[in-house]
C-alpha cells in the first residue's frame, strides 16, 4: 500500500523517485512547476497551484513524518492559499489550520528587532551605543558591544550556541568577546536574548508584555510569547519523531530562547506582521530599510543578513525574512519584494536529522508559484588546478572546515558536506543535498571565505584562515548539524 502511494505521488508530481539512505525533501519527487502566468496576472490558475501544494502536503506528512503543518501564500493583499495539513493535536484529532499557533523559534528575532528599533525611534535606545549604556550590569567586554552588532550577529560574543533563556542572557552580561565586533558573522541566540534585557530596561515592561503591546493594534490573534507555559490562542501540540513515528514533545513549553525564539504565531498572523512592517505601522520606513540592508563585515565582505532579517533567493527571486527551529525545520517567513509575494510555513514536528524541513517546503512552494524547476546537483566542471584556489581552512561558527581538492573525481571535498560540484562563478553545490550551496567570496586571486546557503537562505559565513595543507582527504559525508546545534532557534 505504501509503495503504491509513493509510486502514485512520483507519477502525479511529475518526477522520478530515487532511493537514498539519507532522503531529504529536496531529493523527493517534486511536484511539477505550475506552468502559468505569475500570481496576480490574468490567467493565473489558483486551483492548479492549490492542487500542487496539496500534493506536496501529502508528501510532507508521509515522508516526514510530520503530525501537522500550515502554509500561507499571498501576493499583495490577495491570499492565494492559507491552510493546514495534518493534525495540530494528534491525540485530540484536531486538524491544523491557517490560524493554528506554532512556536516560530528564530522567526521571533524579526519581532525582537522591530521592538528594539521602535524603542530607538522613541528616543529610549541608540543602536550604535554600547550595551552597558542600557544595561548597567554588563561588564566591559560584552558591555562594550553595540546593539547593532547584536542585531546582525557580528558581536563576537563568546557565548553563542544552543538555548538562551533569560537566565543565560543575564550570565552573558559578564561574557568575553572572542573577536572584534563587526569582523565576522557568528549566529548568536545569546546576543538576541540580551536584546530582550535591553527591551525590558528601555520600556519598563517585561519582554512578553512589550511584544504584546507592540502587536496588539495589528490584529495578530494567534501570536504571543509562549515559553514557560504561557498560553496563546489556537496553540498546537508539539511533536518529535521517534522510532514509532511522531510523539508529543514538551521541548517548547520550557524557558529556552527568550527574545531569541520564544514566540508563537500562525501563518495568517505572519502575513499580517509582514504587511504591518512594510506599511510603516510598527517602525519607520527608514528603520524597516535598515532591517533589510545586508551587513558588510570589516574587509568589505557583504553577507546575507541585515538586522534580525535573513536574506536569500529562490531561483533568482530575492527573498527576505527569517527561518527558525533546529536546522530551520520548524518555521519560515519569506517575503519576495520584487514579486510582492509572502510565504509562511510552520511545523509542529521536528527531528534532529529531519527528512522534511519548513525551509525546504517554503522553497518548494515558491518554485511551484514561480514555475521554477527543482534544485539539482549538476555543475560546471573545473580543472584540479582551478579548484586548488578554494582549498584551505575556513573558520565557521567556532569550528574549522577544511576544503580540499578530490583530484581523482575533479571536485572539492569538505568535512561535513557531500562532494562539492562547481556551478560556475565561485559557486558550488552539495551533490548529496542540492539545497546546500557554498558561494566563495574572492578578491582578485585571493579567496576570502564562503557564504553557506540552505534552500537559498544565507545561514553562515566561513572566513578563510589558512591553507588546507597536505593531510589525507577527509571522508566525504552528508552535511548535518551537530547535535548540540540541532535545537538552535
MARKESE-764429 format. One record per residue (C-alpha): residue number from 1; residue in one letter; z, y, x. Coordinates in pm, whole numbers, plus 50000, padded with zeros to 5 digits. Layout:
REM MARKESE-764429
<site NUM a <Z Y X>>
...
//
This chain:
REM MARKESE-764429
<site 1 x <50000 50000 50000>>
<site 2 x <50099 50245 50275>>
<site 3 x <49789 50157 50477>>
<site 4 x <49575 50222 50170>>
<site 5 x <49738 50562 50117>>
<site 6 x <49679 50661 50479>>
<site 7 x <49316 50548 50457>>
<site 8 x <49273 50746 50137>>
<site 9 x <49414 51059 50299>>
<site 10 x <49191 51013 50602>>
<site 11 x <48881 50995 50383>>
<site 12 x <48989 51261 50135>>
<site 13 x <49085 51509 50404>>
<site 14 x <48757 51474 50587>>
<site 15 x <48857 51347 50932>>
<site 16 x <48928 51023 51114>>
<site 17 x <49283 50899 51171>>
<site 18 x <49374 50790 51519>>
<site 19 x <49664 50582 51635>>
<site 20 x <49907 50730 51883>>
<site 21 x <50253 50621 51994>>
<site 22 x <50370 50981 51956>>
<site 23 x <50199 51109 51639>>
<site 24 x <50219 51478 51560>>
<site 25 x <50087 51673 51268>>
<site 26 x <49806 51833 51464>>
<site 27 x <49684 51485 51561>>
<site 28 x <49683 51363 51200>>
<site 29 x <49379 51357 50976>>
<site 30 x <49336 51727 50885>>
<site 31 x <49212 51848 50550>>
<site 32 x <48860 51981 50584>>
<site 33 x <48844 52363 50611>>
<site 34 x <48776 52531 50278>>
<site 35 x <48418 52647 50328>>
<site 36 x <48409 52956 50111>>
<site 37 x <48440 53337 50123>>
<site 38 x <48757 53487 50265>>
<site 39 x <49055 53525 50029>>
<site 40 x <49015 53831 49812>>
<site 41 x <48635 53823 49840>>
<site 42 x <48443 53736 49520>>
<site 43 x <48368 53366 49524>>
<site 44 x <48694 53251 49683>>
<site 45 x <48789 52922 49518>>
<site 46 x <49167 52925 49480>>
<site 47 x <49165 52584 49312>>
<site 48 x <48989 52425 49611>>
<site 49 x <49231 52591 49852>>
<site 50 x <49531 52475 49649>>
<site 51 x <49395 52119 49634>>
<site 52 x <49355 52117 50014>>
<site 53 x <49712 52241 50068>>
<site 54 x <49838 51984 49816>>
<site 55 x <49669 51710 50018>>
<site 56 x <49833 51847 50331>>
<site 57 x <50165 51850 50144>>
<site 58 x <50133 51482 50057>>
<site 59 x <50061 51403 50422>>
<site 60 x <50364 51603 50541>>
<site 61 x <50604 51427 50306>>
<site 62 x <50470 51086 50409>>
<site 63 x <50441 51131 50782>>
<site 64 x <50746 51349 50847>>
<site 65 x <50930 51207 50680>>
<site 66 x <51034 51527 50505>>
<site 67 x <51255 51548 50196>>
<site 68 x <51108 51877 50080>>
<site 69 x <50944 52200 50187>>
<site 70 x <50790 52513 50039>>
<site 71 x <50477 52715 50117>>
<site 72 x <50365 53060 50005>>
<site 73 x <50034 53230 50089>>
<site 74 x <49947 53586 49996>>
<site 75 x <49666 53831 50058>>
<site 76 x <49760 54192 49999>>
<site 77 x <49973 54169 49686>>
<site 78 x <49787 53868 49545>>
<site 79 x <49974 53539 49575>>
<site 80 x <49719 53265 49641>>
<site 81 x <49974 52982 49645>>
<site 82 x <50353 52956 49614>>
<site 83 x <50508 52617 49550>>
<site 84 x <50739 52346 49672>>
<site 85 x <50664 51990 49776>>
<site 86 x <50909 51703 49756>>
<site 87 x <51278 51750 49683>>
<site 88 x <51525 52029 49751>>
<site 89 x <51806 51780 49683>>
<site 90 x <51716 51413 49708>>
<site 91 x <52043 51286 49563>>
<site 92 x <52017 51511 49257>>
<site 93 x <51641 51464 49222>>
<site 94 x <51593 51842 49230>>
<site 95 x <51237 51945 49322>>
<site 96 x <51161 52206 49586>>
<site 97 x <51014 52531 49454>>
<site 98 x <50893 52862 49593>>
<site 99 x <51240 53005 49515>>
<site 100 x <51433 52729 49695>>
<site 101 x <51653 52882 49965>>
<site 102 x <51644 52721 50311>>
<site 103 x <51812 52807 50643>>
<site 104 x <51549 53018 50819>>
<site 105 x <51705 52984 51167>>
<site 106 x <51543 53227 51414>>
<site 107 x <51335 53400 51149>>
<site 108 x <51675 53569 51099>>
<site 109 x <51604 53761 51421>>
<site 110 x <51344 53962 51228>>
<site 111 x <51618 54075 50985>>
<site 112 x <51870 54143 51262>>
<site 113 x <51621 54359 51450>>
<site 114 x <51544 54561 51136>>
<site 115 x <51918 54617 51086>>
<site 116 x <51960 54747 51441>>
<site 117 x <51659 54978 51402>>
<site 118 x <51784 55101 51066>>
<site 119 x <52119 55194 51221>>
<site 120 x <51937 55369 51505>>
<site 121 x <51746 55576 51250>>
<site 122 x <52082 55677 51101>>
<site 123 x <52188 55802 51446>>
<site 124 x <52451 55534 51495>>
<site 125 x <52269 55344 51772>>
<site 126 x <52035 55415 52062>>
<site 127 x <51808 55126 52164>>
<site 128 x <51799 55247 52525>>
<site 129 x <52176 55284 52555>>
<site 130 x <52381 55007 52718>>
<site 131 x <52571 54750 52513>>
<site 132 x <52904 54889 52638>>
<site 133 x <52830 55224 52472>>
<site 134 x <52869 55048 52137>>
<site 135 x <53097 54752 52212>>
<site 136 x <53358 54891 52448>>
<site 137 x <53496 54545 52530>>
<site 138 x <53176 54450 52713>>
<site 139 x <53225 54402 53087>>
<site 140 x <52990 54581 53331>>
<site 141 x <52732 54302 53373>>
<site 142 x <52642 54232 53009>>
<site 143 x <52766 54575 52906>>
<site 144 x <52508 54747 53123>>
<site 145 x <52211 54586 52946>>
<site 146 x <52036 54799 52685>>
<site 147 x <51999 54699 52321>>
<site 148 x <51621 54697 52362>>
<site 149 x <51643 54431 52634>>
<site 150 x <51843 54208 52400>>
<site 151 x <51595 54257 52115>>
<site 152 x <51295 54146 52325>>
<site 153 x <51475 53868 52519>>
<site 154 x <51447 54039 52858>>
<site 155 x <51821 54096 52911>>
<site 156 x <51860 53844 53194>>
<site 157 x <52183 53731 53026>>
<site 158 x <52313 53419 53199>>
<site 159 x <52424 53255 52870>>
<site 160 x <52109 53151 52687>>
<site 161 x <52066 52803 52543>>
<site 162 x <52195 52639 52228>>
<site 163 x <52400 52760 51931>>
<site 164 x <52560 53105 51949>>
<site 165 x <52821 53159 51678>>
<site 166 x <53014 53484 51662>>
<site 167 x <53285 53344 51892>>
<site 168 x <53027 53281 52164>>
<site 169 x <52896 53635 52130>>
<site 170 x <53250 53764 52191>>
<site 171 x <53276 53548 52506>>
<site 172 x <52933 53670 52619>>
<site 173 x <53068 54024 52644>>
<site 174 x <53203 53906 52981>>
<site 175 x <52887 53718 53082>>
<site 176 x <52698 53770 53404>>
<site 177 x <52332 53870 53423>>
<site 178 x <52112 53627 53614>>
<site 179 x <51824 53866 53678>>
<site 180 x <51708 54224 53647>>
<site 181 x <51680 54328 53280>>
<site 182 x <51316 54372 53187>>
<site 183 x <51193 54149 53469>>
<site 184 x <51140 53825 53279>>
<site 185 x <51141 53675 52929>>
<site 186 x <51424 53430 52857>>
<site 187 x <51468 53345 52489>>
<site 188 x <51835 53403 52409>>
<site 189 x <52027 53325 52090>>
<site 190 x <52334 53473 52254>>
<site 191 x <52159 53805 52307>>
<site 192 x <52088 53827 51935>>
<site 193 x <52440 53713 51846>>
<site 194 x <52557 54015 52047>>
<site 195 x <52339 54230 51824>>
<site 196 x <52549 54107 51533>>
<site 197 x <52856 54256 51703>>
<site 198 x <52661 54580 51759>>
<site 199 x <52571 54598 51389>>
<site 200 x <52935 54547 51294>>
<site 201 x <53059 54816 51533>>
<site 202 x <52797 55070 51425>>
<site 203 x <52824 55009 51050>>
<site 204 x <53190 54924 50994>>
<site 205 x <53078 54621 50792>>
<site 206 x <53058 54254 50879>>
<site 207 x <52712 54129 50975>>
<site 208 x <52671 53939 50644>>
<site 209 x <52779 54247 50450>>
<site 210 x <52535 54475 50629>>
<site 211 x <52244 54234 50581>>
<site 212 x <52324 54212 50210>>
<site 213 x <52341 54591 50186>>
<site 214 x <52005 54621 50364>>
<site 215 x <51819 54370 50148>>
<site 216 x <51996 54450 49820>>
<site 217 x <51737 54703 49696>>
<site 218 x <51443 54479 49791>>
<site 219 x <51472 54215 49519>>
<site 220 x <51537 53923 49756>>
<site 221 x <51727 53697 49517>>
<site 222 x <51740 53383 49734>>
<site 223 x <51831 53546 50066>>
<site 224 x <52165 53593 50238>>
<site 225 x <52400 53480 50513>>
<site 226 x <52464 53109 50458>>
<site 227 x <52667 52983 50754>>
<site 228 x <53031 52883 50720>>
<site 229 x <52993 52766 50362>>
<site 230 x <52876 53100 50220>>
<site 231 x <52671 53036 49906>>
<site 232 x <52317 53162 49848>>
<site 233 x <52135 53113 49515>>
<site 234 x <51890 52818 49497>>
<site 235 x <52022 52672 49824>>
<site 236 x <51856 52342 49921>>
<site 237 x <52038 52046 50070>>
<site 238 x <51977 51993 50443>>
<site 239 x <51848 51668 50589>>
<site 240 x <51794 51499 50921>>
<site 241 x <51579 51196 51000>>
<site 242 x <51739 50859 51073>>
<site 243 x <51619 50503 51113>>
<site 244 x <51602 50460 50735>>
<site 245 x <51434 50794 50664>>
<site 246 x <51590 51125 50561>>
<site 247 x <51966 51157 50535>>
<site 248 x <52194 51451 50443>>
<site 249 x <52297 51671 50736>>
<site 250 x <52590 51917 50750>>
<site 251 x <52447 52096 51053>>
<site 252 x <52351 52425 50886>>
<site 253 x <52679 52453 50694>>
<site 254 x <52878 52530 51009>>
<site 255 x <52902 52850 51211>>
<site 256 x <52613 52808 51454>>
<site 257 x <52394 53109 51516>>
<site 258 x <52547 53420 51356>>
<site 259 x <52298 53709 51388>>
<site 260 x <52054 53488 51584>>
<site 261 x <51988 53249 51295>>
<site 262 x <52247 53247 51018>>
<site 263 x <52036 53349 50717>>
<site 264 x <51883 53153 50431>>
<site 265 x <51579 53260 50230>>
<site 266 x <51289 53139 50018>>
<site 267 x <50916 53160 50080>>
<site 268 x <50884 53404 49789>>
<site 269 x <51154 53627 49937>>
<site 270 x <50992 53619 50280>>
<site 271 x <50672 53757 50128>>
<site 272 x <50876 54038 49971>>
<site 273 x <51051 54103 50303>>
<site 274 x <50718 54136 50483>>
<site 275 x <50596 54389 50224>>
<site 276 x <50920 54587 50247>>
<site 277 x <50888 54616 50626>>
<site 278 x <50522 54714 50618>>
<site 279 x <50569 54964 50336>>
<site 280 x <50850 55153 50510>>
<site 281 x <51125 55050 50267>>
<site 282 x <51350 54916 50543>>
<site 283 x <51265 55113 50858>>
<site 284 x <51019 55387 50950>>
<site 285 x <50655 55319 51034>>
<site 286 x <50730 55415 51395>>
<site 287 x <51007 55160 51428>>
<site 288 x <50801 54898 51248>>
<site 289 x <50529 54951 51506>>
<site 290 x <50788 54913 51781>>
<site 291 x <50875 54568 51642>>
<site 292 x <50508 54471 51659>>
<site 293 x <50431 54605 52008>>
<site 294 x <50408 54339 52283>>
<site 295 x <50669 54360 52557>>
<site 296 x <50548 54447 52906>>
<site 297 x <50757 54295 53184>>
<site 298 x <50815 54462 53516>>
<site 299 x <50498 54400 53713>>
<site 300 x <50277 54478 53413>>
<site 301 x <50271 54131 53254>>
<site 302 x <50232 54152 52875>>
<site 303 x <50397 53881 52667>>
<site 304 x <50362 53788 52302>>
<site 305 x <50699 53911 52182>>
<site 306 x <50800 54253 52051>>
<site 307 x <51138 54347 51907>>
<site 308 x <51258 54042 51714>>
<site 309 x <50895 53953 51650>>
<site 310 x <50693 53662 51784>>
<site 311 x <50316 53700 51828>>
<site 312 x <50019 53468 51841>>
<site 313 x <49686 53381 51685>>
<site 314 x <49520 53103 51491>>
<site 315 x <49155 53055 51578>>
<site 316 x <49123 53419 51685>>
<site 317 x <49312 53554 51382>>
<site 318 x <49605 53761 51513>>
<site 319 x <49948 53681 51365>>
<site 320 x <50294 53839 51386>>
<site 321 x <50631 53718 51261>>
<site 322 x <50876 53454 51377>>
<site 323 x <50946 53082 51389>>
<site 324 x <51278 52902 51360>>
<site 325 x <51463 52573 51395>>
<site 326 x <51479 52310 51665>>
<site 327 x <51130 52304 51823>>
<site 328 x <51036 52550 51543>>
<site 329 x <51024 52265 51294>>
<site 330 x <51211 52442 51015>>
<site 331 x <51079 52789 50935>>
<site 332 x <50779 53017 50991>>
<site 333 x <50691 53364 50865>>
<site 334 x <50341 53466 50977>>
<site 335 x <50158 53788 50889>>
<site 336 x <49791 53821 50979>>
<site 337 x <49749 54200 50989>>
<site 338 x <49372 54206 51036>>
<site 339 x <49327 53976 50734>>
<site 340 x <49617 54119 50527>>
<site 341 x <49743 53763 50481>>
<site 342 x <50103 53638 50495>>
<site 343 x <50206 53271 50512>>
<site 344 x <50564 53142 50483>>
<site 345 x <50666 52778 50538>>
<site 346 x <51022 52644 50507>>
<site 347 x <51152 52286 50557>>
<site 348 x <51482 52128 50456>>
<site 349 x <51437 51842 50706>>
<site 350 x <51427 51843 51084>>
<site 351 x <51436 51590 51363>>
<site 352 x <51487 51600 51739>>
<site 353 x <51127 51500 51802>>
<site 354 x <50963 51596 51474>>
<site 355 x <50631 51443 51373>>
<site 356 x <50575 51738 51141>>
<site 357 x <50686 52097 51207>>
<site 358 x <50677 52411 50996>>
<site 359 x <50496 52583 51283>>
<site 360 x <50212 52332 51272>>
<site 361 x <50194 52335 50891>>
<site 362 x <50153 52713 50898>>
<site 363 x <49871 52675 51149>>
<site 364 x <49702 52410 50933>>
<site 365 x <49733 52621 50617>>
<site 366 x <49584 52922 50798>>
<site 367 x <49292 52712 50919>>
<site 368 x <49226 52594 50564>>
<site 369 x <49238 52951 50439>>
<site 370 x <49010 53094 50708>>
<site 371 x <48774 52796 50716>>
<site 372 x <48860 52707 51078>>
<site 373 x <48829 52363 51240>>
<site 374 x <49136 52175 51357>>
<site 375 x <49267 52233 51709>>
<site 376 x <49103 51999 51960>>
<site 377 x <49182 51889 52313>>
<site 378 x <48834 51947 52453>>
<site 379 x <48794 52163 52760>>
<site 380 x <48554 52312 53014>>
<site 381 x <48583 52108 53338>>
<site 382 x <48672 52285 53663>>
<site 383 x <48640 52152 54016>>
<site 384 x <48952 52046 54202>>
<site 385 x <48908 52348 54426>>
<site 386 x <48905 52580 54123>>
<site 387 x <49207 52404 53978>>
<site 388 x <49403 52442 54301>>
<site 389 x <49472 52811 54239>>
<site 390 x <49701 52718 53946>>
<site 391 x <49901 52466 54149>>
<site 392 x <50255 52586 54205>>
<site 393 x <50616 52603 54089>>
<site 394 x <50691 52806 53778>>
<site 395 x <51031 52919 53652>>
<site 396 x <51069 52885 53276>>
<site 397 x <51390 52923 53078>>
<site 398 x <51622 52819 53357>>
<site 399 x <51415 52528 53482>>
<site 400 x <51125 52475 53721>>
<site 401 x <50792 52335 53608>>
<site 402 x <50572 52205 53889>>
<site 403 x <50197 52222 53825>>
<site 404 x <49977 52006 54049>>
<site 405 x <49611 51901 54058>>
<site 406 x <49533 51547 53946>>
<site 407 x <49235 51515 54177>>
<site 408 x <49135 51171 54059>>
<site 409 x <49089 51288 53700>>
<site 410 x <48999 51650 53781>>
<site 411 x <49267 51818 53572>>
<site 412 x <49614 51970 53600>>
<site 413 x <49940 51783 53553>>
<site 414 x <50278 51940 53489>>
<site 415 x <50621 51796 53428>>
<site 416 x <50698 51792 53055>>
<site 417 x <50333 51824 52945>>
<site 418 x <50043 51588 52891>>
<site 419 x <49726 51625 53101>>
<site 420 x <49617 51991 53103>>
<site 421 x <49246 52044 53041>>
<site 422 x <49066 52368 53117>>
<site 423 x <48933 52570 52824>>
<site 424 x <48792 52843 53046>>
<site 425 x <48932 53189 53106>>
<site 426 x <49252 53062 53275>>
<site 427 x <49347 52875 52954>>
<site 428 x <49450 52509 52943>>
<site 429 x <49526 52276 52653>>
<site 430 x <49761 51979 52648>>
<site 431 x <49533 51680 52591>>
<site 432 x <49804 51484 52411>>
<site 433 x <49915 51771 52189>>
<site 434 x <49635 52028 52140>>
<site 435 x <49883 52261 51967>>
<site 436 x <50032 52333 52313>>
<site 437 x <49840 52564 52547>>
<site 438 x <49907 52741 52876>>
<site 439 x <49737 53074 52946>>
<site 440 x <49773 53155 53314>>
<site 441 x <49825 53522 53400>>
<site 442 x <49633 53638 53705>>
<site 443 x <49596 53949 53915>>
<site 444 x <49289 53929 54135>>
<site 445 x <49313 53599 54322>>
<site 446 x <49683 53561 54250>>
<site 447 x <49834 53359 53965>>
<site 448 x <50149 53535 53845>>
<site 449 x <50263 53288 53582>>
<site 450 x <50168 53139 53248>>
<site 451 x <50218 53210 52879>>
<site 452 x <50308 52895 52687>>
<site 453 x <50197 52884 52325>>
<site 454 x <50256 52634 52046>>
<site 455 x <50036 52633 51734>>
<site 456 x <49910 52970 51851>>
<site 457 x <50258 53128 51885>>
<site 458 x <50384 53261 52218>>
<site 459 x <50702 53067 52297>>
<site 460 x <50779 53114 52667>>
<site 461 x <50676 53279 52993>>
<site 462 x <50673 53081 53318>>
<site 463 x <50680 53302 53627>>
<site 464 x <50526 53158 53942>>
<site 465 x <50798 53109 54200>>
<site 466 x <50623 52920 54481>>
<site 467 x <50374 52658 54590>>
<site 468 x <50384 52305 54447>>
<site 469 x <50395 52151 54793>>
<site 470 x <50263 51808 54884>>
<site 471 x <50503 51588 54686>>
<site 472 x <50354 51296 54488>>
<site 473 x <50209 51365 54147>>
<site 474 x <50476 51358 53878>>
<site 475 x <50430 51118 53587>>
<site 476 x <50238 51276 53303>>
<site 477 x <50431 51268 52977>>
<site 478 x <50416 51430 52638>>
<site 479 x <50590 51765 52626>>
<site 480 x <50901 51765 52407>>
<site 481 x <51201 51999 52427>>
<site 482 x <51510 51861 52595>>
<site 483 x <51791 51752 52363>>
<site 484 x <52010 52050 52441>>
<site 485 x <51731 52280 52324>>
<site 486 x <51630 52091 52012>>
<site 487 x <51868 52295 51797>>
<site 488 x <51755 52632 51919>>
<site 489 x <51734 52874 51628>>
//
